[in-house]
Amino acid sequence: MTSEVFLLENARGQRAVGKRISLSLPDRCRGLLKHEYATLRRFADPAVVRALAITEHGSEAWLILEHLAYGDLRALSGAPPTKWLPLLLPPSRWLVRCHSDGFVHGDIK
């Protein structure tokens, strides 16, 4: 599925992430976006980005996700595991929960 990702901001300064696809793509692409939304809602957890909405506007479909302004883990590159391992435990527990429910996540970032 070809998609584009945007940082969105409303008039109140609240940020979100928008994943956009064209509605001219095959129906299965729209289905994948809906499946991603449903999966994130089904397995909602504080350790994982929240799916806020899915919508269609004009010729586009949008998946709206929580914006996490914490940056990434690059600053911890080369640091001892005691510095970065605690950050990996919550999402790891989420993955175990998903796997026990029969869902395998194939795109860990």
Beta strands, then each sheet from edge to edge (+ up, - down):
strand 1: 4-9
strand 2: 15-22
strand 3: 51-57
strand 4: 60-66
sheet 1: 1+ 2- 4+ 3-
end
